[in-house]
Amino acid sequence: MATERSAQPSPASVLSLRARWYARLEDPSHRDRFGAIINTALVVLIILNVLAGMLETIDSLALRYVGLFNLFEICSVSIFAIEYLLRLWVAGDNPLYRGKPLGRLRHVVSPMALIDLISILPSLLPLFFPFDLRFLRLLRLTRLLRILKLGRYSDAAQLIWRVLKDKLDELAVTVFVSGILVIVSSYLMYLAENAAQPEKFPNVIAALWWSIVTMTTVGYGDVFPITTSGKVIGCVITIIGIGLFALPVSILGAGFVEEIQKKKACPTCPHCGKSLQD
């Protein structure tokens, strides 16, 4: 009996093991050498997966090395699945979820956890549900989404995410105003050009293409106004579009400046994001 009891791990040792794995996976400031090797290997595996997904779109390579691609996919999905389960296990040590009701559930629905799940789910679905070859190929192309997993290992990507999160309200207002202007300009151009170019502007929906291309100042030239009223509307929409579509750039630029100044003035914890001065 004594031998059996001593062989069983104590709760304290399990917690210590979970804390070590949390540091290896989620806490760069306390990561050991083994954790650094794991994270570097995961980054390399993500890059190789993206390259494999691109190479597999070349039919000659896909047919010639189909076995190699399938083996690499099985190994990659297995590793990413283990990583996902480990991150779910150590979520209890994350200060954002520790001691909170449904802490692990909150981790599951967090952006990075959803990206981890999406990176493996399309490859597992064919095992349980039959798909035709075209849809199966579409599912395989979703492996390119694994590049989003790099955001966890990049300070620059995390900075972009924080800026987008902080400036979400301002960006939403800009998108809303832009959407209204696109719809209004499409309707006006339809009224001005439908009689002269019924094949180019048959309805307002078709005029949306011209409106978006013009407001973004791309101007492909495949559809353009020929009436005087249409040209006037086009000039006004182009001028407004230049200023309106420059707003998101200025909003994001201001957000980057604020975030960088905030980081210099007040250092934060690398894994919970809270101020170290609190």
Rosetta silent file (secondary structure, phi, psi, omega in degrees, C-alpha in Angstrom):
SEQUENCE: MATERSAQPSPASVLSLRARWYARLEDPSHRDRFGAIINTALVVLIILNVLAGMLETIDSLALRYVGLFNLFEICSVSIFAIEYLLRLWVAGDNPLYRGKPLGRLRHVVSPMALIDLISILPSLLPLFFPFDLRFLRLLRLTRLLRILKLGRYSDAAQLIWRVLKDKLDELAVTVFVSGILVIVSSYLMYLAENAAQPEKFPNVIAALWWSIVTMTTVGYGDVFPITTSGKVIGCVITIIGIGLFALPVSILGAGFVEEIQKKKACPTCPHCGKSLQD
SCORE:     score description
SCORE:     0.000 S_00000001
   1 L     0.000  -41.862 -179.339    0.000    0.000    0.000 S_00000001
   2 H   -63.227  -38.855  179.624    2.777    2.388    0.870 S_00000001
   3 H   -65.908  -40.309 -179.854    4.442    1.735   -2.453 S_00000001
   4 H   -65.335  -40.496  179.643    1.203    2.373   -4.354 S_00000001
   5 H   -65.411  -40.540 -178.745    0.592    5.647   -2.506 S_00000001
   6 H   -69.214  -25.098 -179.293    4.109    6.874   -3.130 S_00000001
   7 H   -76.642  -22.621 -179.381    3.769    6.091   -6.825 S_00000001
   8 L   -79.153  134.015  179.487    0.730    8.329   -7.192 S_00000001
   9 L   -69.388  139.270  178.606    1.576   12.004   -7.922 S_00000001
  10 L   -77.965  156.523  177.462    0.515   14.418   -5.252 S_00000001
  11 H   -56.189  -35.889 -179.925   -1.785   17.360   -6.089 S_00000001
  12 H   -64.473  -39.497 -179.978    1.077   19.745   -5.350 S_00000001
  13 H   -68.565  -36.713  177.379    3.337   18.027   -7.883 S_00000001
  14 H   -63.309  -43.868  178.698    0.573   18.125  -10.513 S_00000001
  15 H   -63.555  -38.853  178.783    0.091   21.856   -9.908 S_00000001
  16 H   -64.974  -40.708  177.969    3.830   22.392  -10.118 S_00000001
  17 H   -63.558  -42.388  179.245    3.957   20.476  -13.407 S_00000001
  18 H   -65.481  -37.300  178.535    1.084   22.544  -14.781 S_00000001
  19 H   -65.048  -39.124  178.490    2.789   25.754  -13.694 S_00000001
  20 H   -64.808  -41.554 -179.999    5.984   24.740  -15.502 S_00000001
  21 H   -71.458  -30.822  175.131    4.086   23.998  -18.690 S_00000001
  22 H   -63.468  -42.632  178.582    2.183   27.265  -18.369 S_00000001
  23 H   -64.014  -37.853 -178.747    5.498   29.118  -18.227 S_00000001
  24 H   -68.432  -35.779 -173.800    6.762   27.191  -21.257 S_00000001
  25 H   -97.013  -33.979 -168.410    3.697   27.883  -23.381 S_00000001
  26 H  -122.346  -13.363 -172.685    2.236   31.170  -22.155 S_00000001
  27 L  -121.989   92.170 -177.564    4.750   33.103  -20.032 S_00000001
  28 H   -61.731  -29.443 -175.972    7.837   34.310  -21.946 S_00000001
  29 H   -71.234  -21.626 -179.708    9.320   35.993  -18.853 S_00000001
  30 H  -119.852   19.573 -175.995    9.590   32.654  -16.979 S_00000001
  31 L   -77.919  132.968  177.363   10.137   30.303  -19.930 S_00000001
  32 L   -86.358 -177.879 -176.584   12.971   27.778  -19.594 S_00000001
  33 H   -64.727  -38.251  178.702   15.214   26.551  -22.381 S_00000001
  34 H   -63.163  -39.591  177.474   12.939   23.622  -23.168 S_00000001
  35 H   -64.579  -38.348  177.926    9.999   25.997  -23.505 S_00000001
  36 H   -64.891  -38.641  177.766   11.961   28.201  -25.895 S_00000001
  37 H   -64.937  -41.529  179.910   12.776   25.149  -28.024 S_00000001
  38 H   -61.772  -46.698 -177.912    9.099   24.134  -28.081 S_00000001
  39 H   -66.943  -37.971  176.663    7.931   27.573  -29.163 S_00000001
  40 H   -64.643  -41.421  178.627   10.620   27.833  -31.838 S_00000001
  41 H   -63.961  -38.175  178.651    9.659   24.403  -33.159 S_00000001
  42 H   -66.204  -39.796  177.400    5.989   25.407  -33.277 S_00000001
  43 H   -62.044  -45.581  178.811    6.836   28.559  -35.238 S_00000001
  44 H   -62.020  -41.339 -179.615    8.869   26.506  -37.739 S_00000001
  45 H   -64.479  -39.078  178.058    6.021   23.967  -38.019 S_00000001
  46 H   -63.346  -44.510  179.581    3.486   26.741  -38.714 S_00000001
  47 H   -63.474  -42.656  178.465    5.678   28.186  -41.458 S_00000001
  48 H   -63.778  -35.143  177.826    6.202   24.737  -42.989 S_00000001
  49 H   -65.722  -41.015  178.061    2.437   24.153  -42.934 S_00000001
  50 H   -64.074  -44.100  178.501    1.809   27.382  -44.817 S_00000001
  51 H   -63.461  -40.737  178.938    4.463   26.475  -47.390 S_00000001
  52 H   -64.105  -39.787  177.886    3.017   22.960  -47.747 S_00000001
  53 H   -63.375  -36.243  177.897   -0.445   24.388  -48.272 S_00000001
  54 H   -71.537  -43.506 -179.058    0.867   26.646  -51.034 S_00000001
  55 H   -66.598  -30.150 -177.682    2.878   23.880  -52.724 S_00000001
  56 L   -71.167  -16.275  176.160   -0.077   21.505  -52.628 S_00000001
  57 L   -75.123  -12.071  174.084   -2.029   23.862  -54.912 S_00000001
  58 L   -83.620  111.446 -171.539    0.457   22.880  -57.680 S_00000001
  59 H   -57.097  -41.040 -177.976   -1.277   19.851  -59.189 S_00000001
  60 H   -62.972  -41.412  178.551    1.900   18.137  -60.361 S_00000001
  61 H   -71.220  -39.132 -179.271    3.462   18.299  -56.888 S_00000001
  62 H   -62.147  -38.696  179.768    0.204   17.353  -55.156 S_00000001
  63 H   -75.629  -36.592 -175.519   -0.112   14.190  -57.257 S_00000001
  64 H   -74.894  -37.764 -175.302    3.546   13.219  -57.077 S_00000001
  65 L  -116.623   35.756 -177.516    3.998   13.702  -53.335 S_00000001
  66 H   -60.291  -39.197  179.008    0.448   13.020  -52.109 S_00000001
  67 H   -65.279  -40.414  179.794    1.686   10.496  -49.544 S_00000001
  68 H   -67.483  -41.722  178.489    4.292   12.887  -48.163 S_00000001
  69 H   -63.363  -41.820 -179.699    1.781   15.734  -47.925 S_00000001
  70 H   -66.204  -41.069  178.785   -0.722   13.488  -46.114 S_00000001
  71 H   -63.679  -43.228  178.767    1.917   12.233  -43.664 S_00000001
  72 H   -63.539  -38.235  179.275    3.051   15.783  -42.926 S_00000001
  73 H   -65.717  -42.749  179.839   -0.568   16.833  -42.396 S_00000001
  74 H   -62.662  -44.710  178.957   -1.224   13.974  -39.954 S_00000001
  75 H   -63.742  -42.556 -177.796    1.910   14.806  -37.950 S_00000001
  76 H   -65.156  -46.658  179.985    1.107   18.532  -37.942 S_00000001
  77 H   -62.552  -38.489  178.662   -2.502   18.061  -36.826 S_00000001
  78 H   -62.859  -44.997 -179.660   -1.377   15.697  -34.076 S_00000001
  79 H   -66.170  -44.053 -179.936    1.165   18.202  -32.752 S_00000001
  80 H   -65.940  -33.385  177.485   -1.269   21.123  -32.970 S_00000001
  81 H   -67.344  -41.926  176.927   -3.946   19.037  -31.200 S_00000001
  82 H   -63.319  -42.382  177.645   -1.535   18.227  -28.375 S_00000001
  83 H   -59.954  -43.755 -179.769   -0.605   21.900  -28.163 S_00000001
  84 H   -61.114  -44.948 -179.956   -4.290   22.865  -27.988 S_00000001
  85 H   -66.203  -38.606  177.952   -4.977   20.386  -25.177 S_00000001
  86 H   -64.375  -42.567  179.105   -1.883   21.513  -23.255 S_00000001
  87 H   -65.686  -35.391  176.374   -2.934   25.160  -23.501 S_00000001
  88 H   -66.600  -37.474  179.797   -6.410   24.209  -22.306 S_00000001
  89 H   -67.305  -44.701 -175.948   -4.879   22.333  -19.368 S_00000001
  90 H   -82.920   -1.756 -179.427   -2.592   25.162  -18.259 S_00000001
  91 H   -60.444  -24.218  177.940   -5.313   27.831  -18.680 S_00000001
  92 H   -64.435  -20.013  178.893   -6.044   27.396  -14.977 S_00000001
  93 H   -94.363   -2.861  178.625   -2.707   29.087  -14.197 S_00000001
  94 L   -74.333  125.945 -179.379   -3.432   32.079  -16.437 S_00000001
  95 L   -58.024  -22.724  179.110   -4.082   35.176  -14.252 S_00000001
  96 L   -72.039  -24.899 -175.616   -6.903   36.137  -16.618 S_00000001
  97 L  -120.245  -11.887 -174.780   -8.853   32.955  -15.802 S_00000001
  98 L   -63.527  128.973  176.042   -7.463   31.734  -12.468 S_00000001
  99 L    73.382   10.390 -178.798  -10.105   31.432   -9.764 S_00000001
 100 L  -107.077  147.147  178.471  -12.914   32.648  -12.045 S_00000001
 101 L   -61.091  138.382  178.755  -16.097   30.733  -12.875 S_00000001
 102 L    55.553   39.119 -177.109  -15.886   28.945  -16.204 S_00000001
 103 H   -60.855  -45.389 -179.844  -12.263   30.050  -16.539 S_00000001
 104 H   -67.633  -33.148  177.326  -11.326   27.361  -19.034 S_00000001
 105 H   -65.186  -38.079  176.741  -14.458   28.064  -21.066 S_00000001
 106 H   -65.095  -34.471  175.052  -13.411   31.699  -21.307 S_00000001
 107 H   -65.862  -40.783 -177.544  -10.046   30.495  -22.567 S_00000001
 108 H   -61.019  -36.537 -177.237  -11.724   28.298  -25.199 S_00000001
 109 L   -93.847    6.657  175.976  -13.616   31.259  -26.676 S_00000001
 110 L   -71.942  154.987 -175.129  -10.617   33.610  -26.586 S_00000001
 111 H   -55.607  -47.426 -176.771   -9.332   34.727  -30.025 S_00000001
 112 H   -69.177  -34.751  177.180   -6.060   32.785  -29.970 S_00000001
 113 H   -67.149  -37.255  176.810   -7.727   29.605  -28.670 S_00000001
 114 H   -65.964  -37.973  176.658  -10.295   29.817  -31.472 S_00000001
 115 H   -63.646  -41.720  177.203   -7.472   30.213  -33.997 S_00000001
 116 H   -60.469  -40.923 -179.128   -5.806   27.107  -32.531 S_00000001
 117 H   -68.972  -42.065  179.844   -9.063   25.183  -32.875 S_00000001
 118 H   -64.303  -29.650 -177.975   -9.700   26.369  -36.434 S_00000001
 119 H   -69.890  -20.401 -179.039   -6.192   25.306  -37.417 S_00000001
 120 H  -113.397  -25.446 -173.570   -6.944   21.650  -36.637 S_00000001
 121 H   -61.848  -45.309 -179.854  -10.717   21.297  -37.007 S_00000001
 122 H   -58.522  -30.855  179.941  -10.923   21.318  -40.856 S_00000001
 123 H   -77.842  -20.428 -179.691   -8.448   18.431  -41.009 S_00000001
 124 H   -90.500  -24.511 -176.706  -10.452   16.383  -38.494 S_00000001
 125 H   -58.723  -42.531 -179.916  -13.889   16.874  -40.053 S_00000001
 126 H   -61.393  -18.109  178.364  -13.326   14.428  -42.987 S_00000001
 127 H   -72.204  -23.415 -175.675  -12.712   11.676  -40.444 S_00000001
 128 H  -113.699  -23.338 -177.852  -16.311   11.954  -39.208 S_00000001
 129 L  -129.413  133.874  178.009  -18.238   13.395  -42.165 S_00000001
 130 L   -76.931  135.061  177.976  -17.989   12.407  -45.859 S_00000001
 131 L  -128.641  153.829  172.957  -17.211   15.267  -48.265 S_00000001
 132 L   -75.907  168.612 -172.377  -16.817   15.415  -52.017 S_00000001
 133 H   -64.339  -37.066 -178.141  -13.338   16.061  -53.420 S_00000001
 134 H   -66.870  -43.639  179.183  -13.915   19.742  -54.197 S_00000001
 135 H   -69.468  -33.963  177.512  -15.105   20.570  -50.689 S_00000001
 136 H   -63.776  -38.858  177.921  -12.313   18.452  -49.229 S_00000001
 137 H   -66.950  -37.232  176.854   -9.783   20.500  -51.199 S_00000001
 138 H   -63.083  -39.904  177.217  -11.390   23.693  -49.885 S_00000001
 139 H   -62.568  -37.923 -179.717  -11.003   22.371  -46.346 S_00000001
 140 H   -66.527  -34.492  179.437   -7.334   21.687  -47.011 S_00000001
 141 H   -65.949  -23.145  178.088   -6.825   25.265  -48.166 S_00000001
 142 H   -66.057  -11.496  176.430   -8.010   26.422  -44.730 S_00000001
 143 H   -62.977  -22.768  177.666   -4.660   25.152  -43.442 S_00000001
 144 H   -63.720  -21.484  177.682   -3.250   28.456  -44.659 S_00000001
 145 H   -66.583  -13.031  179.000   -5.139   30.005  -41.738 S_00000001
 146 H   -64.386  -15.764  177.231   -2.518   28.421  -39.491 S_00000001
 147 H   -64.231  -23.547  177.698   -0.365   31.425  -40.255 S_00000001
 148 H   -65.691  -22.128  178.399   -2.601   33.293  -37.791 S_00000001
 149 H   -65.195  -21.525  178.757   -1.074   31.157  -35.043 S_00000001
 150 H   -64.030  -20.563  179.450    2.127   33.143  -35.491 S_00000001
 151 H   -58.577  -28.982  179.178    0.376   36.032  -33.765 S_00000001
 152 H   -69.031  -27.058 -174.408    0.970   34.330  -30.426 S_00000001
 153 H  -103.067    3.073 -177.158    4.733   34.352  -30.969 S_00000001
 154 L  -117.661  122.520  175.985    5.077   37.855  -32.444 S_00000001
 155 H   -64.564  -35.116  179.906    5.174   41.011  -30.326 S_00000001
 156 H   -64.822  -42.270  178.937    4.335   43.032  -33.442 S_00000001
 157 H   -65.206  -38.336  177.720    1.191   40.974  -34.103 S_00000001
 158 H   -67.647  -33.896  176.033    0.097   41.374  -30.492 S_00000001
 159 H   -64.609  -43.564  178.284    0.665   45.123  -30.781 S_00000001
 160 H   -60.935  -42.144  179.956   -1.552   45.246  -33.886 S_00000001
 161 H   -63.074  -42.193  179.890   -4.256   43.291  -32.054 S_00000001
 162 H   -64.997  -39.800  179.393   -4.198   45.680  -29.068 S_00000001
 163 H   -65.079  -45.361  178.661   -4.441   48.710  -31.363 S_00000001
 164 H   -61.211  -38.557  179.968   -7.375   47.217  -33.277 S_00000001
 165 H   -67.503  -41.570 -178.703   -9.098   46.378  -30.002 S_00000001
 166 H   -70.970  -33.365 -175.424   -8.600   49.881  -28.572 S_00000001
 167 L  -101.607   18.506 -175.188   -9.692   51.658  -31.772 S_00000001
 168 H   -62.457  -40.754 -178.603  -12.587   49.348  -32.613 S_00000001
 169 H   -64.439  -45.895  179.625  -15.288   51.979  -31.955 S_00000001
 170 H   -63.593  -40.699  178.928  -13.621   54.623  -34.138 S_00000001
 171 H   -66.846  -36.020  179.020  -13.036   52.106  -36.936 S_00000001
 172 H   -64.335  -40.290  177.409  -16.654   50.923  -36.709 S_00000001
 173 H   -63.172  -42.269  178.991  -17.906   54.498  -37.181 S_00000001
 174 H   -62.760  -43.812  179.089  -15.652   54.915  -40.223 S_00000001
 175 H   -64.298  -39.043  179.673  -16.871   51.644  -41.749 S_00000001
 176 H   -63.701  -47.600  179.261  -20.493   52.624  -41.105 S_00000001
 177 H   -64.238  -40.855  178.964  -20.128   56.034  -42.772 S_00000001
 178 H   -62.412  -40.963  179.440  -18.210   54.459  -45.676 S_00000001
 179 H   -62.713  -42.327  178.101  -20.951   51.881  -46.170 S_00000001
 180 H   -62.442  -44.481 -179.104  -23.629   54.568  -46.324 S_00000001
 181 H   -64.557  -37.940  178.462  -21.612   56.577  -48.842 S_00000001
 182 H   -62.211  -44.973 -178.805  -21.022   53.498  -51.017 S_00000001
 183 H   -65.957  -45.577 -179.545  -24.745   52.729  -51.138 S_00000001
 184 H   -62.760  -45.488 -179.142  -25.767   56.347  -51.838 S_00000001
 185 H   -65.385  -35.548  177.961  -23.136   56.792  -54.572 S_00000001
 186 H   -64.609  -42.312  179.443  -24.158   53.498  -56.192 S_00000001
 187 H   -65.630  -43.504  179.387  -27.780   54.575  -56.327 S_00000001
 188 H   -63.921  -41.260  179.898  -26.903   58.000  -57.756 S_00000001
 189 H   -68.030  -33.886  175.740  -24.636   56.488  -60.403 S_00000001
 190 H   -62.745  -43.736  179.079  -27.349   54.024  -61.362 S_00000001
 191 H   -65.010  -35.457 -176.387  -29.800   56.880  -61.902 S_00000001
 192 H   -80.094  -31.227 -169.829  -27.247   58.845  -63.933 S_00000001
 193 H  -114.475   -9.631 -175.126  -25.857   56.036  -66.121 S_00000001
 194 L   -61.491  -41.444 -178.861  -28.528   53.360  -66.470 S_00000001
 195 L   -68.595  -36.556 -177.826  -30.150   54.911  -69.536 S_00000001
 196 L   -83.852  -32.978 -178.542  -26.813   55.487  -71.302 S_00000001
 197 L  -133.681   70.727 -177.951  -25.077   52.241  -70.225 S_00000001
 198 L   -64.479  -24.648  179.417  -27.708   49.645  -69.322 S_00000001
 199 L   -79.865  -26.260 -179.975  -25.160   46.830  -69.723 S_00000001
 200 L   -91.197  -33.681 -179.408  -22.641   48.461  -67.328 S_00000001
 201 L  -126.667   65.451 -177.262  -25.139   49.839  -64.782 S_00000001
 202 L   -73.109  -24.106 -179.961  -28.159   47.505  -64.992 S_00000001
 203 L  -159.757  174.506 -178.410  -29.024   47.935  -61.293 S_00000001
 204 H   -66.100  -36.350  179.861  -27.785   49.410  -58.044 S_00000001
 205 H   -60.166  -43.429  178.365  -26.094   46.160  -57.030 S_00000001
 206 H   -65.989  -32.461  179.780  -23.963   46.244  -60.189 S_00000001
 207 H   -71.109  -16.502  177.542  -23.121   49.894  -59.512 S_00000001
 208 H   -59.324  -37.445  179.863  -21.646   48.885  -56.129 S_00000001
 209 H   -59.357  -48.046  179.006  -18.546   47.618  -57.938 S_00000001
 210 H   -60.670  -43.429 -176.120  -17.929   51.028  -59.530 S_00000001
 211 H   -62.874  -45.369 -178.705  -18.574   52.800  -56.216 S_00000001
 212 H   -67.088  -44.428 -179.575  -16.137   50.670  -54.192 S_00000001
 213 H   -63.627  -37.085 -179.040  -13.400   50.796  -56.846 S_00000001
 214 H   -73.604  -44.830 -177.343  -13.783   54.572  -57.168 S_00000001
 215 H   -66.587  -30.994  177.436  -13.911   55.356  -53.442 S_00000001
 216 L   -85.428    2.746  178.347  -10.799   53.301  -52.780 S_00000001
 217 L    59.929   26.460  176.013   -9.085   55.184  -55.658 S_00000001
 218 L   -76.933  -53.748  174.487   -8.193   51.886  -57.372 S_00000001
 219 L    60.761   69.265  179.817   -9.933   52.758  -60.634 S_00000001
 220 L   -66.615  -29.582  178.926   -9.657   49.629  -62.796 S_00000001
 221 L    88.526    2.666  178.763  -11.313   51.405  -65.711 S_00000001
 222 L   -76.468  -27.890  177.595  -13.618   48.553  -66.696 S_00000001
 223 L  -132.524  127.777 -179.063  -16.703   50.579  -65.682 S_00000001
 224 L  -153.267  154.435 -178.651  -16.825   54.378  -65.861 S_00000001
 225 L   -76.864  149.757  176.991  -19.440   57.129  -66.366 S_00000001
 226 L  -123.006  -14.171  177.570  -19.984   58.738  -69.768 S_00000001
 227 L   -85.912  159.360 -179.667  -22.800   61.171  -68.997 S_00000001
 228 H   -63.286  -46.424  179.945  -22.169   64.657  -67.639 S_00000001
 229 H   -63.567  -37.694  178.784  -24.116   64.027  -64.438 S_00000001
 230 H   -65.464  -38.769  179.108  -22.314   60.710  -63.970 S_00000001
 231 H   -67.554  -38.152  177.618  -18.910   62.343  -64.339 S_00000001
 232 H   -63.408  -46.026  178.064  -19.827   65.024  -61.795 S_00000001
 233 H   -60.723  -41.002  178.967  -20.962   62.373  -59.326 S_00000001
 234 H   -62.041  -40.754  178.696  -17.758   60.433  -59.992 S_00000001
 235 H   -63.423  -45.173 -178.782  -15.580   63.478  -59.253 S_00000001
 236 H   -63.805  -45.217 -178.656  -17.392   64.193  -55.985 S_00000001
 237 H   -64.218  -38.405  179.496  -17.258   60.549  -54.846 S_00000001
 238 H   -63.594  -45.188 -179.700  -13.543   60.307  -55.687 S_00000001
 239 H   -64.125  -44.834  178.652  -12.676   63.409  -53.657 S_00000001
 240 H   -64.265  -40.136 -177.829  -14.783   62.279  -50.690 S_00000001
 241 H   -63.020  -36.900  179.545  -13.363   58.755  -50.928 S_00000001
 242 H   -59.495  -46.796 -179.686   -9.764   59.949  -50.682 S_00000001
 243 H   -72.020  -39.231 -175.609  -10.447   61.660  -47.371 S_00000001
 244 H   -69.742  -41.868 -178.356  -12.801   59.037  -45.992 S_00000001
 245 L   -79.535   -6.823  172.695  -10.601   56.026  -46.685 S_00000001
 246 L   -84.192  -16.780 -178.711   -7.614   57.853  -45.189 S_00000001
 247 H   -60.911  -47.250  178.885   -9.402   57.990  -41.817 S_00000001
 248 H   -58.163  -35.236  179.539   -8.702   54.354  -40.806 S_00000001
 249 H   -64.681  -44.792 -179.818   -5.006   54.892  -41.540 S_00000001
 250 H   -67.950  -36.763  178.415   -4.868   57.960  -39.299 S_00000001
 251 H   -64.535  -46.009  179.053   -6.888   56.207  -36.564 S_00000001
 252 H   -67.290  -38.295  177.990   -4.587   53.190  -36.571 S_00000001
 253 H   -60.582  -44.571  177.250   -1.504   55.415  -36.735 S_00000001
 254 H   -63.854  -36.461  178.891   -2.659   57.312  -33.645 S_00000001
 255 H   -65.414  -39.963  177.464   -3.379   54.009  -31.931 S_00000001
 256 H   -63.417  -42.578  179.303    0.149   52.726  -32.585 S_00000001
 257 H   -62.414  -44.988  179.797    1.653   55.927  -31.182 S_00000001
 258 H   -62.846  -42.015 -177.410   -0.527   55.724  -28.056 S_00000001
 259 H   -66.988  -41.819 -179.967    0.275   52.055  -27.502 S_00000001
 260 H   -66.737  -42.806  177.466    4.031   52.539  -27.884 S_00000001
 261 H   -64.413  -38.439  178.543    4.026   55.559  -25.544 S_00000001
 262 H   -63.941  -39.728 -179.428    1.919   53.640  -23.038 S_00000001
 263 H   -67.721  -37.479  178.878    4.367   50.733  -23.123 S_00000001
 264 H   -70.452  -38.540 -176.146    7.341   53.022  -22.540 S_00000001
 265 H   -78.607  -33.095 -174.998    5.661   54.917  -19.714 S_00000001
 266 L  -140.265   97.329  179.359    4.100   51.941  -17.945 S_00000001
 267 L   -63.554  146.133 -177.759    5.570   48.426  -18.435 S_00000001
 268 E  -118.733  160.965  176.075    3.023   45.606  -18.371 S_00000001
 269 L   -67.087  133.102 -175.442    3.064   41.938  -17.410 S_00000001
 270 L   -67.323  -21.573 -175.417    3.911   39.858  -20.519 S_00000001
 271 L  -113.323  -17.599  176.447    1.212   37.216  -19.875 S_00000001
 272 L  -114.779  -14.663  175.880   -1.701   39.035  -18.220 S_00000001
 273 L    80.005    1.016 -179.263   -1.264   42.511  -19.715 S_00000001
 274 L   -83.697  155.634 -178.092   -1.711   44.304  -16.372 S_00000001
 275 E   -66.849  138.651  178.197    0.495   47.161  -15.273 S_00000001
 276 L   -77.946   -8.808  179.722    3.550   46.196  -13.240 S_00000001
 277 L   -88.763   -9.986  179.595    3.116   49.382  -11.218 S_00000001
 278 L   -74.350    0.000    0.000   -0.223   48.241   -9.766 S_00000001
